Amino acid sequence: MRDLLIMMVFLALLFPTFMMPHAGVLLWSWFAFMNPHREVYGFAQDFQFNLIIAACTFLSWMFSREAKKIPASPVTVLTIIFILLMVASTYTGEAPDYSSRFLSRNLKTLVLSLAILALINSRTRLHSLIWVITISLGYYGVKGGAFMVATGGQYNIYGPANTMIGDNNLLATALVLTLPLVNYLRIETENKWIRRILLGVMIFTAFAVLGSYSRGGFLAIAGLSFLFWWRSKSKVLSLVFILALGSMAAAFMPDKYFDRLNTIETAVDEDGSFIGRLEAWQTAIAIAGSRPLGVGFRAYQKPHVFGKYAPPGIATKALAMHSIYFEVLGDHGYGGLILYLLIGFLTWRNTRWVYNATRGQPELEWARNLALMMELSIAGFAIGGAALSLAYYDVYWAVVAMAASLRLLVKRKLTTMDAHPESSFVPAHGHASETAPDGTTAQRYR
Protein backbone atom coordinates (compact mmCIF):
# COMPACT_ATOMS: atom_id res chain seq x y z
CA MET A 1 0.00 0.00 0.00
CA ARG A 2 2.81 2.42 0.91
CA ASP A 3 4.58 1.62 -2.37
CA LEU A 4 1.52 2.48 -4.41
CA LEU A 5 1.06 5.69 -2.43
CA ILE A 6 4.66 6.84 -3.00
CA MET A 7 4.35 6.04 -6.72
CA MET A 8 1.15 8.07 -7.02
CA VAL A 9 2.72 11.02 -5.18
CA PHE A 10 5.81 10.73 -7.38
CA LEU A 11 3.81 10.79 -10.62
CA ALA A 12 1.62 13.66 -9.43
CA LEU A 13 4.66 15.77 -8.50
CA LEU A 14 6.60 14.81 -11.63
CA PHE A 15 3.99 16.34 -13.95
CA PRO A 16 4.81 20.02 -13.10
CA THR A 17 8.46 19.32 -13.98
CA PHE A 18 7.61 19.31 -17.69
CA MET A 19 6.31 22.89 -17.43
CA MET A 20 8.68 24.25 -14.76
CA PRO A 21 12.16 22.67 -14.64
CA HIS A 22 12.86 24.18 -11.23
CA ALA A 23 9.97 22.06 -9.90
CA GLY A 24 12.01 19.05 -10.99
CA VAL A 25 14.96 20.28 -8.92
CA LEU A 26 12.68 20.55 -5.89
CA LEU A 27 11.30 17.04 -6.43
CA TRP A 28 14.79 15.69 -7.04
CA SER A 29 15.94 17.34 -3.79
CA TRP A 30 13.07 15.84 -1.81
CA PHE A 31 13.90 12.31 -2.90
CA ALA A 32 17.63 12.89 -2.38
CA PHE A 33 17.33 14.51 1.06
CA MET A 34 14.44 12.66 2.66
CA ASN A 35 14.59 9.34 0.78
CA PRO A 36 10.83 8.80 1.20
CA HIS A 37 11.09 5.56 -0.77
CA ARG A 38 13.18 4.14 2.10
CA GLU A 39 10.10 4.38 4.31
CA VAL A 40 8.32 1.67 2.29
CA TYR A 41 9.01 -2.05 2.14
CA GLY A 42 8.20 -3.18 -1.41
CA PHE A 43 9.22 -2.56 -5.01
CA ALA A 44 9.48 1.23 -4.54
CA GLN A 45 12.51 0.89 -2.25
CA ASP A 46 14.92 0.30 -5.13
CA PHE A 47 13.07 2.22 -7.85
CA GLN A 48 15.27 4.75 -9.69
CA PHE A 49 13.23 7.83 -8.79
CA ASN A 50 16.11 10.31 -8.93
CA LEU A 51 17.31 9.10 -12.32
CA ILE A 52 13.86 9.66 -13.83
CA ILE A 53 13.47 13.05 -12.14
CA ALA A 54 16.92 14.19 -13.30
CA ALA A 55 16.23 13.15 -16.91
CA CYS A 56 12.82 14.87 -16.96
CA THR A 57 14.28 18.00 -15.36
CA PHE A 58 17.05 18.20 -17.96
CA LEU A 59 14.64 17.75 -20.87
CA SER A 60 12.27 20.34 -19.42
CA TRP A 61 15.17 22.77 -18.95
CA MET A 62 16.29 22.34 -22.56
CA PHE A 63 12.83 23.18 -23.93
CA SER A 64 12.01 25.93 -21.43
CA ARG A 65 12.66 29.67 -21.52
CA GLU A 66 15.21 29.35 -18.74
CA ALA A 67 18.78 30.40 -19.51
CA LYS A 68 20.70 27.37 -20.81
CA LYS A 69 23.79 27.89 -18.73
CA ILE A 70 25.01 27.55 -15.17
CA PRO A 71 25.78 31.00 -13.73
CA ALA A 72 29.51 31.67 -13.64
CA SER A 73 30.97 31.97 -10.16
CA PRO A 74 34.11 30.74 -8.38
CA VAL A 75 32.04 28.05 -6.65
CA THR A 76 30.72 26.82 -10.00
CA VAL A 77 34.22 26.56 -11.47
CA LEU A 78 35.71 24.84 -8.42
CA THR A 79 32.80 22.39 -8.23
CA ILE A 80 33.33 21.36 -11.84
CA ILE A 81 37.08 20.97 -11.24
CA PHE A 82 36.31 18.90 -8.14
CA ILE A 83 34.05 16.64 -10.23
CA LEU A 84 36.86 16.09 -12.74
CA LEU A 85 39.28 15.31 -9.91
CA MET A 86 36.81 12.82 -8.44
CA VAL A 87 36.65 10.97 -11.75
CA ALA A 88 40.44 11.01 -12.18
CA SER A 89 41.17 9.79 -8.64
CA THR A 90 38.61 7.00 -8.98
CA TYR A 91 39.96 5.50 -12.20
CA THR A 92 43.63 5.98 -11.32
CA GLY A 93 43.15 4.79 -7.74
CA GLU A 94 43.88 1.55 -5.97
CA ALA A 95 40.44 -0.05 -6.41
CA PRO A 96 38.58 1.50 -9.39
CA ASP A 97 35.79 -1.08 -9.44
CA TYR A 98 35.07 -0.54 -5.75
CA SER A 99 35.43 3.27 -5.83
CA SER A 100 33.27 3.71 -8.94
CA ARG A 101 30.15 2.76 -6.95
CA PHE A 102 30.71 5.74 -4.66
CA LEU A 103 31.68 7.94 -7.62
CA SER A 104 28.27 7.32 -9.19
CA ARG A 105 26.42 8.32 -6.03
CA ASN A 106 28.54 11.38 -5.30
CA LEU A 107 28.41 12.60 -8.90
CA LYS A 108 24.63 12.75 -8.56
CA THR A 109 25.05 14.95 -5.49
CA LEU A 110 27.29 17.45 -7.25
CA VAL A 111 25.17 17.44 -10.42
CA LEU A 112 22.17 18.29 -8.23
CA SER A 113 24.23 21.13 -6.74
CA LEU A 114 24.91 22.49 -10.24
CA ALA A 115 21.21 22.14 -11.10
CA ILE A 116 20.36 24.23 -8.05
CA LEU A 117 22.81 26.89 -9.23
CA ALA A 118 21.20 26.91 -12.66
CA LEU A 119 17.52 26.91 -11.72
CA ILE A 120 17.04 27.95 -8.07
CA ASN A 121 17.69 31.60 -8.86
CA SER A 122 14.91 33.67 -7.30
CA ARG A 123 13.68 34.39 -3.80
CA THR A 124 10.59 32.24 -4.26
CA ARG A 125 12.61 29.29 -5.53
CA LEU A 126 15.16 29.58 -2.73
CA HIS A 127 12.34 29.59 -0.17
CA SER A 128 10.80 26.55 -1.83
CA LEU A 129 14.05 24.62 -1.63
CA ILE A 130 14.51 25.53 2.03
CA TRP A 131 11.00 24.23 2.69
CA VAL A 132 11.96 20.98 0.95
CA ILE A 133 15.03 20.68 3.21
CA THR A 134 12.96 21.50 6.30
CA ILE A 135 10.28 18.94 5.46
CA SER A 136 12.83 16.29 4.51
CA LEU A 137 15.07 16.51 7.57
CA GLY A 138 12.44 17.92 9.90
CA TYR A 139 10.51 14.69 9.46
CA TYR A 140 13.38 12.70 10.96
CA GLY A 141 14.02 15.40 13.55
CA VAL A 142 10.43 15.39 14.85
CA LYS A 143 10.18 11.62 14.57
CA GLY A 144 13.46 11.10 16.43
CA GLY A 145 12.80 13.81 19.01
CA ALA A 146 9.36 12.44 19.81
CA PHE A 147 10.84 8.96 20.18
CA MET A 148 13.52 10.30 22.50
CA VAL A 149 10.94 12.00 24.73
CA ALA A 150 8.62 8.97 24.71
CA THR A 151 11.38 6.54 25.70
CA GLY A 152 13.20 8.82 28.09
CA GLY A 153 16.29 8.83 25.89
CA GLN A 154 17.02 5.15 26.54
CA TYR A 155 17.68 4.24 22.90
CA ASN A 156 19.84 5.59 20.10
CA ILE A 157 18.10 7.37 17.23
CA TYR A 158 19.06 6.41 13.69
CA GLY A 159 18.29 7.77 10.24
CA PRO A 160 16.70 5.96 7.28
CA ALA A 161 18.46 2.69 6.45
CA ASN A 162 20.70 2.45 3.38
CA THR A 163 21.11 6.22 3.08
CA MET A 164 23.93 8.67 3.74
CA ILE A 165 22.42 9.53 7.14
CA GLY A 166 21.44 6.07 8.33
CA ASP A 167 24.10 6.08 11.07
CA ASN A 168 23.22 7.87 14.30
CA ASN A 169 26.31 10.11 14.13
CA LEU A 170 25.66 11.10 10.52
CA LEU A 171 22.00 11.83 11.24
CA ALA A 172 22.97 14.10 14.14
CA THR A 173 25.24 16.25 11.99
CA ALA A 174 22.65 16.40 9.19
CA LEU A 175 20.05 17.66 11.67
CA VAL A 176 22.44 20.29 13.05
CA LEU A 177 23.06 21.49 9.50
CA THR A 178 19.30 21.86 9.00
CA LEU A 179 18.41 23.69 12.21
CA PRO A 180 19.40 27.23 11.10
CA LEU A 181 17.43 26.84 7.86
CA VAL A 182 14.32 25.90 9.84
CA ASN A 183 14.91 28.97 11.98
CA TYR A 184 15.13 31.12 8.85
CA LEU A 185 11.66 29.98 7.78
CA ARG A 186 10.39 30.67 11.29
CA ILE A 187 11.75 34.22 11.11
CA GLU A 188 10.34 34.93 7.66
CA THR A 189 6.90 33.33 8.10
CA GLU A 190 4.12 35.76 9.00
CA ASN A 191 1.55 33.15 10.07
CA LYS A 192 1.92 32.74 13.84
CA TRP A 193 0.76 29.11 13.82
CA ILE A 194 3.33 28.11 11.23
CA ARG A 195 5.98 29.93 13.27
CA ARG A 196 4.98 27.93 16.32
CA ILE A 197 5.06 24.67 14.37
CA LEU A 198 8.55 25.48 13.07
CA LEU A 199 9.69 26.30 16.59
CA GLY A 200 8.40 22.89 17.66
CA VAL A 201 10.30 21.28 14.78
CA MET A 202 13.49 22.97 15.99
CA ILE A 203 12.98 21.78 19.57
CA PHE A 204 12.27 18.18 18.61
CA THR A 205 15.17 18.21 16.15
CA ALA A 206 17.52 19.38 18.89
CA PHE A 207 16.19 16.55 21.08
CA ALA A 208 16.84 14.10 18.25
CA VAL A 209 20.47 15.25 17.99
CA LEU A 210 20.96 14.48 21.68
CA GLY A 211 18.99 11.25 21.37
CA SER A 212 21.41 10.02 18.73
CA TYR A 213 24.02 9.62 21.49
CA SER A 214 26.54 11.11 19.09
CA ARG A 215 29.42 12.90 20.79
CA GLY A 216 30.20 14.66 17.52
CA GLY A 217 26.56 15.69 17.26
CA PHE A 218 26.67 17.09 20.79
CA LEU A 219 29.79 19.12 20.00
CA ALA A 220 28.20 20.34 16.75
CA ILE A 221 24.98 21.52 18.40
CA ALA A 222 26.94 23.06 21.28
CA GLY A 223 29.12 24.95 18.79
CA LEU A 224 26.08 25.99 16.77
CA SER A 225 24.34 27.24 19.94
CA PHE A 226 27.36 29.37 20.83
CA LEU A 227 27.55 30.85 17.33
CA PHE A 228 23.80 31.46 17.31
CA TRP A 229 24.13 33.36 20.60
CA TRP A 230 27.21 35.22 19.39
CA ARG A 231 25.53 36.42 16.15
CA SER A 232 22.17 37.12 17.78
CA LYS A 233 20.96 40.71 18.13
CA SER A 234 19.26 39.89 21.44
CA LYS A 235 21.92 38.00 23.33
CA VAL A 236 20.07 37.86 26.64
CA LEU A 237 16.91 36.40 25.09
CA SER A 238 18.94 33.97 22.98
CA LEU A 239 20.90 32.81 26.02
CA VAL A 240 17.71 32.25 28.01
CA PHE A 241 16.21 30.21 25.14
CA ILE A 242 19.34 28.07 24.70
CA LEU A 243 19.66 27.39 28.44
CA ALA A 244 15.95 26.59 28.75
CA LEU A 245 16.09 24.20 25.79
CA GLY A 246 19.27 22.57 27.10
CA SER A 247 17.78 22.11 30.57
CA MET A 248 14.60 20.66 29.09
CA ALA A 249 16.57 18.17 26.98
CA ALA A 250 18.85 17.22 29.89
CA ALA A 251 15.81 16.38 31.98
CA PHE A 252 14.85 13.63 29.52
CA MET A 253 18.30 12.06 29.12
CA PRO A 254 19.34 9.12 31.34
CA ASP A 255 22.63 8.87 33.23
CA LYS A 256 24.21 6.66 30.54
CA TYR A 257 24.01 9.57 28.09
CA PHE A 258 26.08 11.80 30.37
CA ASP A 259 28.47 8.93 31.02
CA ARG A 260 29.07 8.77 27.27
CA LEU A 261 29.68 12.53 27.06
CA ASN A 262 32.19 12.27 29.88
CA THR A 263 34.32 10.00 27.68
CA ILE A 264 35.13 13.05 25.51
CA GLU A 265 37.63 14.12 28.18
CA THR A 266 39.43 10.78 28.22
CA ALA A 267 39.06 9.96 24.52
CA VAL A 268 42.73 10.40 23.63
CA ASP A 269 43.97 7.95 26.25
CA GLU A 270 41.15 5.48 26.73
CA ASP A 271 38.71 5.49 23.84
CA GLY A 272 39.66 2.80 21.36
CA SER A 273 37.38 4.20 18.65
CA PHE A 274 39.04 7.61 18.92
CA ILE A 275 42.52 6.08 18.78
CA GLY A 276 41.41 4.17 15.70
CA ARG A 277 40.36 7.44 14.10
CA LEU A 278 43.74 8.99 14.80
CA GLU A 279 45.40 6.02 13.15
CA ALA A 280 43.08 6.31 10.15
CA TRP A 281 43.91 10.01 9.85
CA GLN A 282 47.63 9.22 9.90
CA THR A 283 47.01 6.75 7.09
CA ALA A 284 45.16 9.41 5.07
CA ILE A 285 48.16 11.71 5.42
CA ALA A 286 50.46 8.90 4.28
CA ILE A 287 48.18 8.21 1.29
CA ALA A 288 48.21 11.86 0.21
CA GLY A 289 51.99 11.97 0.56
CA SER A 290 52.41 8.95 -1.72
CA ARG A 291 49.59 9.54 -4.21
CA PRO A 292 48.80 13.12 -5.32
CA LEU A 293 45.31 12.05 -6.47
CA GLY A 294 44.58 9.84 -3.48
CA VAL A 295 43.43 6.24 -3.74
CA GLY A 296 39.85 6.90 -4.92
CA PHE A 297 36.57 6.80 -3.03
CA ARG A 298 36.95 4.69 0.12
CA ALA A 299 39.64 2.45 -1.40
CA TYR A 300 41.42 2.70 1.96
CA GLN A 301 38.62 0.54 3.38
CA LYS A 302 40.09 -2.35 1.43
CA PRO A 303 42.45 -4.17 3.85
CA HIS A 304 45.27 -4.49 1.33
CA VAL A 305 45.13 -0.76 0.49
CA PHE A 306 44.99 0.34 4.13
CA GLY A 307 47.87 -1.97 5.01
CA LYS A 308 49.92 -0.66 2.11
CA TYR A 309 49.83 2.97 3.29
CA ALA A 310 49.38 2.68 7.07
CA PRO A 311 52.48 3.99 8.88
CA PRO A 312 54.49 1.52 11.01
CA GLY A 313 52.90 0.78 14.35
CA ILE A 314 49.31 1.28 13.17
CA ALA A 315 47.32 -1.59 14.63
CA THR A 316 43.91 -0.60 13.29
CA LYS A 317 42.55 -2.50 10.32
CA ALA A 318 40.88 -0.81 7.36
CA LEU A 319 38.04 1.51 8.38
CA ALA A 320 36.32 4.76 7.51
CA MET A 321 38.17 8.04 8.02
CA HIS A 322 35.50 9.54 10.32
CA SER A 323 36.30 13.09 9.22
CA ILE A 324 35.14 15.01 6.18
CA TYR A 325 38.62 16.50 5.90
CA PHE A 326 40.63 13.30 6.10
CA GLU A 327 37.99 11.53 4.02
CA VAL A 328 38.63 13.89 1.10
CA LEU A 329 42.37 13.76 1.75
CA GLY A 330 42.44 9.97 1.44
CA ASP A 331 40.03 9.92 -1.49
CA HIS A 332 41.56 12.66 -3.64
CA GLY A 333 44.88 13.73 -2.10
CA TYR A 334 45.99 17.21 -1.10
CA GLY A 335 44.58 18.72 -4.30
CA GLY A 336 41.14 17.40 -3.46
CA LEU A 337 41.34 18.66 0.11
CA ILE A 338 42.43 22.12 -1.04
CA LEU A 339 39.52 22.29 -3.50
CA TYR A 340 37.07 21.09 -0.85
CA LEU A 341 38.26 23.66 1.68
CA LEU A 342 38.24 26.43 -0.94
CA ILE A 343 34.64 25.65 -1.85
CA GLY A 344 33.68 25.78 1.83
CA PHE A 345 35.60 29.04 2.33
CA LEU A 346 34.04 30.68 -0.72
CA THR A 347 30.60 29.57 0.46
CA TRP A 348 31.26 31.30 3.77
CA ARG A 349 32.50 34.35 1.85
CA ASN A 350 29.28 34.39 -0.18
CA THR A 351 27.17 34.45 2.97
CA ARG A 352 29.33 37.19 4.51
CA TRP A 353 29.15 39.27 1.34
CA VAL A 354 25.35 39.06 1.25
CA TYR A 355 25.10 39.82 4.97
CA ASN A 356 27.25 42.95 4.65
CA ALA A 357 25.90 44.12 1.28
CA THR A 358 22.28 44.06 2.47
CA ARG A 359 22.87 46.06 5.63
CA GLY A 360 20.42 48.96 5.73
CA GLN A 361 18.32 47.53 2.86
CA PRO A 362 14.84 46.72 4.24
CA GLU A 363 13.76 45.11 0.97
CA LEU A 364 16.64 42.64 1.25
CA GLU A 365 16.31 41.90 4.94
CA TRP A 366 15.20 38.36 4.03
CA ALA A 367 18.49 37.80 2.18
CA ARG A 368 20.47 39.09 5.15
CA ASN A 369 18.65 36.68 7.46
CA LEU A 370 19.14 33.79 5.05
CA ALA A 371 22.85 34.54 4.67
CA LEU A 372 23.31 34.46 8.44
CA MET A 373 21.41 31.20 8.84
CA MET A 374 23.34 29.55 6.01
CA GLU A 375 26.57 30.69 7.62
CA LEU A 376 25.51 28.97 10.84
CA SER A 377 24.57 25.83 8.88
CA ILE A 378 28.03 25.70 7.33
CA ALA A 379 29.67 26.20 10.72
CA GLY A 380 27.59 23.42 12.31
CA PHE A 381 28.50 21.05 9.49
CA ALA A 382 32.19 21.97 9.71
CA ILE A 383 32.22 21.20 13.44
CA GLY A 384 30.20 18.00 13.30
CA GLY A 385 31.92 16.79 10.15
CA ALA A 386 35.35 16.97 11.77
CA ALA A 387 34.72 13.49 13.21
CA LEU A 388 32.40 12.00 10.56
CA SER A 389 32.66 10.66 7.01
CA LEU A 390 30.04 12.93 5.45
CA ALA A 391 32.04 15.05 3.00
CA TYR A 392 29.68 14.50 0.07
CA TYR A 393 26.41 15.01 1.93
CA ASP A 394 23.85 16.35 -0.52
CA VAL A 395 22.20 18.90 1.79
CA TYR A 396 25.58 20.50 2.47
CA TRP A 397 26.26 20.78 -1.26
CA ALA A 398 22.77 22.23 -1.71
CA VAL A 399 23.65 24.96 0.82
CA VAL A 400 26.89 25.60 -1.10
CA ALA A 401 24.86 26.13 -4.29
CA MET A 402 22.17 28.21 -2.55
CA ALA A 403 24.77 30.56 -1.07
CA ALA A 404 26.30 31.15 -4.52
CA SER A 405 22.84 31.63 -6.04
CA LEU A 406 21.83 34.02 -3.25
CA ARG A 407 24.89 36.18 -3.85
CA LEU A 408 24.17 36.42 -7.58
CA LEU A 409 20.51 37.22 -6.89
CA VAL A 410 21.34 39.97 -4.38
CA LYS A 411 24.02 41.40 -6.67
CA ARG A 412 21.49 41.69 -9.52
CA LYS A 413 18.93 43.24 -7.18
CA LEU A 414 21.39 45.83 -5.83
CA THR A 415 22.41 46.74 -9.38
CA THR A 416 18.75 47.26 -10.30
CA MET A 417 18.16 49.35 -7.18
CA ASP A 418 21.16 51.56 -8.02
CA ALA A 419 19.94 52.03 -11.60
CA HIS A 420 16.30 52.64 -10.58
CA PRO A 421 16.28 53.87 -6.97
CA GLU A 422 12.62 54.83 -7.16
CA SER A 423 11.67 51.17 -7.77
CA SER A 424 13.47 49.90 -4.71
CA PHE A 425 10.84 51.20 -2.30
CA VAL A 426 8.60 48.50 -0.90
CA PRO A 427 5.67 49.51 1.32
CA ALA A 428 5.64 48.06 4.81
CA HIS A 429 2.41 46.24 3.98
CA GLY A 430 1.60 45.78 0.37
CA HIS A 431 2.60 44.23 -2.93
CA ALA A 432 5.82 44.50 -4.88
CA SER A 433 6.77 43.05 -8.21
CA GLU A 434 9.40 40.37 -8.54
CA THR A 435 11.00 39.58 -11.88
CA ALA A 436 11.36 35.89 -12.53
CA PRO A 437 14.34 34.44 -14.46
CA ASP A 438 12.18 33.85 -17.54
CA GLY A 439 11.41 37.56 -17.80
CA THR A 440 7.86 37.48 -16.43
CA THR A 441 6.73 39.66 -13.56
CA ALA A 442 4.83 38.28 -10.60
CA GLN A 443 3.27 40.02 -7.64
CA ARG A 444 4.47 39.04 -4.22
CA TYR A 445 3.09 40.08 -0.86
CA ARG A 446 5.42 41.62 1.65
Buried (B, 14 or more C-beta within 10 A) or exposed (E): EBBEEBBEEBEEBBEBBBEBBBBBBBBBBBBBBBBBBBBBEBEBBEBEBBEBBBEBBEBBBEEBEBEEEBBEBBBBEBBEBBBEBBEBBBEBBBBBEBBBEBBEEBBBBBBBBBBBBBBBBBBEBBBBBBBBBBBBBBBBBBBBBBBBBEEEBEEBBBBBEEBBBBBBBBBBBBBBBBBBBBBBBBBBBEEEEEBEBBBBBBBBBBBBBBBBBBBBBBBBBBBBBEBBBEBBEEEEEBBEBBEEBBEEBEEBBEEEBEEBBEEBEEBEEEBEEBBBBBBBBBBBBBBBEEBEBBBBBBBBBBEEBBEBBBEEEBEBEBBBBBBBBBBBBBBBBBBBBBBBEBBBEBBBBBBBBBBEBBEEBEBBBBBBBBBBBBBBBBBBBBBBBBBBBBBBBBBBBBBBBBBBBBBBBBEEBBEEBEEEEEEBEBEEEEEBEBEBBEEEEEEEEB
